[in-house]
Amino acid sequence: MGALTRRQREFLAAFLRLYRRWRKPLHYGVVARAMRIGQATAYEMLALLERVGLVERRYEGPSGPGRPRVVFRPTRQAQCVLRGVWDAEVWRNTRTRLLRELRGWSARLDSSLLLQWLISAPIEESVSEGMARMAAGVMLVLRMLERGGGESLLRLPGRRLDLGAMVGLSAALLAMSRPEPRQIQALMARIRWFQDQWNRLDPMDRRRLSQFAHQVLREIAV
């Protein structure tokens, strides 16, 4: 079996999460809706994964007149090829590089620089890096708001941080930096992407990301 591309691996990871949630083989139309992609794209990706032994199809008989319905489920091999999406080494390298980058300009960090850093998150190339950059950005936005005299959401008793919800607070960065319309659009697109990806993450990956976000707070001064 040849190596999968990053896009194929990320699709497989998302498909596995859907399968665990539904606990039954899935029609490609269901997969397409959940992933917000076209049905033809979902079918083509599933067929490709089937050819390399990571997905298998079944046919379900119709409840009434009509043709059998094709559904897909992952094979036992599927889990073994996902280590490159949130692989420990890949994640460690990503985390180290982003922290080094943040430390490099933390002394001159302002809202405009942070905005540009966020909208350059490579959401089309790397899920782990894009998610890590957005999580770090959320924490730094909150730190800036706190520094400006706002309520510290990071110390409120009894409140647990939910990065999926808190990423919307990055919109506060818009008022702080007076961005151009194209920057607003780029940031909002990344916020929507982050929230969608967060909803797909396994609990372990959510913990990894949350731990990284808190590490940013501990180590990066703004």
C-alpha positions as CSV (number, residue, x, y, z in Angstrom):
1,M,0.0,0.0,0.0
2,G,1.5,3.4,-1.0
3,A,1.6,6.3,1.4
4,L,-1.5,8.4,1.6
5,T,-1.4,12.1,1.0
6,R,-2.1,14.4,3.9
7,R,-5.6,15.2,2.6
8,Q,-6.4,11.5,2.3
9,R,-5.2,10.8,5.8
10,E,-7.2,13.6,7.2
11,F,-10.3,12.4,5.3
12,L,-9.8,8.9,6.8
13,A,-9.4,10.4,10.3
14,A,-12.7,12.3,9.9
15,F,-14.4,9.2,8.5
16,L,-13.3,7.1,11.5
17,R,-14.7,9.7,13.9
18,L,-18.0,9.6,12.1
19,Y,-18.1,5.8,12.1
20,R,-17.4,5.7,15.9
21,R,-20.2,8.2,16.4
22,W,-22.8,6.5,14.3
23,R,-21.6,2.9,15.1
24,K,-22.7,1.6,11.7
25,P,-21.5,1.6,8.1
26,L,-22.2,5.0,6.5
27,H,-23.5,6.1,3.1
28,Y,-21.3,8.5,1.3
29,G,-24.1,11.1,1.3
30,V,-24.0,11.1,5.1
31,V,-20.2,11.4,5.0
32,A,-20.4,14.3,2.5
33,R,-22.9,16.2,4.7
34,A,-20.9,15.7,7.9
35,M,-17.7,16.8,6.2
36,R,-19.3,19.6,4.2
37,I,-18.0,18.3,0.9
38,G,-19.6,17.2,-2.3
39,Q,-21.1,13.7,-2.6
40,A,-18.9,12.9,-5.6
41,T,-15.8,13.9,-3.6
42,A,-16.8,11.8,-0.6
43,Y,-17.5,8.8,-2.8
44,E,-14.2,9.1,-4.7
45,M,-12.2,9.4,-1.5
46,L,-14.0,6.3,0.0
47,A,-13.5,4.3,-3.2
48,L,-9.8,5.3,-3.2
49,L,-9.4,4.2,0.5
50,E,-11.3,1.0,-0.4
51,R,-8.7,0.2,-3.1
52,V,-5.8,0.4,-0.6
53,G,-7.6,-1.8,1.9
54,L,-8.6,0.9,4.5
55,V,-12.3,1.0,3.8
56,E,-14.8,-1.7,2.7
57,R,-18.2,-1.4,1.1
58,R,-21.4,-3.3,1.8
59,Y,-24.8,-3.2,0.2
60,E,-27.9,-2.8,2.2
61,G,-31.2,-4.0,0.7
62,P,-33.9,-1.3,0.2
63,S,-36.8,-1.3,2.6
64,G,-39.0,-0.9,-0.5
65,P,-38.6,-0.8,-4.3
66,G,-35.3,0.3,-5.5
67,R,-31.6,-0.6,-5.8
68,P,-29.4,-1.7,-2.9
69,R,-27.8,1.1,-0.9
70,V,-24.0,1.2,-0.8
71,V,-22.4,1.9,2.6
72,F,-18.8,2.0,3.8
73,R,-17.0,1.1,7.0
74,P,-13.3,1.2,8.0
75,T,-11.1,-1.9,8.1
76,R,-8.9,-2.9,10.9
77,Q,-5.9,-1.5,9.0
78,A,-7.4,2.0,9.0
79,Q,-6.3,3.1,12.4
80,C,-2.7,2.1,11.8
81,V,-2.1,4.7,9.1
82,L,-3.4,7.7,11.0
83,R,-0.3,8.4,13.1
84,G,0.7,11.2,10.7
85,V,-2.4,13.3,11.5
86,W,-1.8,13.7,15.2
87,D,1.3,11.5,15.4
88,A,3.3,12.2,18.6
89,E,6.5,13.1,16.8
90,V,4.7,15.4,14.3
91,W,2.7,17.1,17.1
92,R,5.9,17.5,19.2
93,N,7.7,19.2,16.3
94,T,4.8,21.4,15.5
95,R,4.4,22.5,19.1
96,T,8.1,23.2,19.5
97,R,8.3,25.2,16.3
98,L,5.3,27.4,17.1
99,L,6.5,28.1,20.7
100,R,9.9,29.1,19.3
101,E,8.2,31.4,16.8
102,L,6.0,33.0,19.5
103,R,8.9,33.5,21.9
104,G,10.8,35.1,19.1
105,W,8.4,38.1,18.8
106,S,6.5,38.1,22.1
107,A,8.2,41.3,23.2
108,R,6.7,43.2,20.3
109,L,3.5,41.2,20.1
110,D,0.5,43.4,19.3
111,S,-3.0,42.8,17.9
112,S,-2.1,43.5,14.3
113,L,0.9,41.0,14.4
114,L,-1.3,38.4,16.1
115,L,-4.0,38.8,13.6
116,Q,-1.6,38.3,10.7
117,W,-0.2,35.2,12.4
118,L,-3.7,33.7,12.8
119,I,-4.8,34.3,9.2
120,S,-1.7,32.7,7.9
121,A,-2.6,29.4,9.7
122,P,-2.1,26.6,7.0
123,I,-5.6,25.1,7.2
124,E,-5.3,23.5,3.8
125,E,-2.1,21.7,4.5
126,S,-1.8,20.7,8.2
127,V,-4.7,20.1,10.6
128,S,-2.4,19.8,13.6
129,E,-0.5,23.1,12.8
130,G,-3.6,25.0,11.9
131,M,-5.4,23.9,15.1
132,A,-2.4,24.6,17.3
133,R,-1.9,28.1,15.8
134,M,-5.6,29.0,16.3
135,A,-5.6,27.7,19.9
136,A,-2.5,29.7,20.8
137,G,-4.0,32.8,19.2
138,V,-7.1,32.5,21.3
139,M,-5.1,32.3,24.5
140,L,-3.0,35.4,23.5
141,V,-6.2,37.3,22.5
142,L,-7.6,36.6,26.0
143,R,-4.3,37.7,27.6
144,M,-4.4,40.9,25.7
145,L,-7.9,41.6,26.8
146,E,-7.0,40.9,30.4
147,R,-4.0,43.2,30.1
148,G,-6.3,45.9,28.8
149,G,-8.4,45.8,32.0
150,G,-11.0,43.2,30.9
151,E,-12.3,40.3,33.0
152,S,-10.0,37.4,33.1
153,L,-11.9,34.5,31.6
154,L,-8.9,32.3,32.4
155,R,-9.4,32.5,36.2
156,L,-13.2,32.4,36.5
157,P,-14.1,29.8,39.1
158,G,-15.9,26.7,38.0
159,R,-15.5,27.5,34.3
160,R,-13.7,25.0,32.0
161,L,-12.1,26.3,28.9
162,D,-13.7,25.0,25.7
163,L,-11.5,26.0,22.8
164,G,-14.2,25.2,20.3
165,A,-16.4,27.9,21.8
166,M,-13.7,30.3,22.8
167,V,-12.2,30.6,19.4
168,G,-15.1,32.9,18.6
169,L,-13.5,35.4,21.0
170,S,-10.8,35.9,18.4
171,A,-13.3,38.2,16.9
172,A,-12.4,40.7,19.6
173,L,-9.1,40.9,17.8
174,L,-10.9,42.6,15.0
175,A,-11.8,45.7,17.0
176,M,-8.3,45.8,18.5
177,S,-6.4,45.9,15.2
178,R,-8.8,47.7,12.8
179,P,-8.2,45.2,10.0
180,E,-9.0,45.3,6.4
181,P,-12.2,43.6,5.1
182,R,-10.2,40.8,3.5
183,Q,-8.5,40.1,6.9
184,I,-11.8,39.9,8.6
185,Q,-13.0,37.4,6.0
186,A,-9.8,35.3,6.4
187,L,-10.0,35.2,10.2
188,M,-13.7,34.3,10.2
189,A,-13.0,31.5,7.7
190,R,-10.4,30.1,10.1
191,I,-12.7,30.4,13.1
192,R,-15.3,28.4,11.3
193,W,-12.7,25.9,10.2
194,F,-11.4,25.5,13.8
195,Q,-14.8,25.0,15.3
196,D,-15.6,22.4,12.7
197,Q,-12.3,20.5,13.2
198,W,-12.7,20.8,17.0
199,N,-16.1,19.0,16.8
200,R,-14.4,16.2,15.0
201,L,-11.4,15.7,17.3
202,D,-11.2,12.7,19.6
203,P,-11.0,13.4,23.3
204,M,-7.3,12.7,23.5
205,D,-6.5,15.1,20.7
206,R,-8.6,17.8,22.4
207,R,-6.6,17.3,25.6
208,R,-3.4,17.7,23.6
209,L,-4.5,20.9,22.1
210,S,-5.8,22.3,25.4
211,Q,-2.5,21.5,27.1
212,F,-0.7,23.3,24.4
213,A,-2.9,26.3,24.8
214,H,-2.2,26.5,28.5
215,Q,1.5,26.1,27.8
216,V,1.3,29.1,25.6
217,L,-0.2,31.1,28.5
218,R,2.6,30.0,30.9
219,E,5.5,30.6,28.6
220,I,4.6,33.6,26.3
221,A,4.5,37.1,27.9
222,V,2.3,39.7,26.2
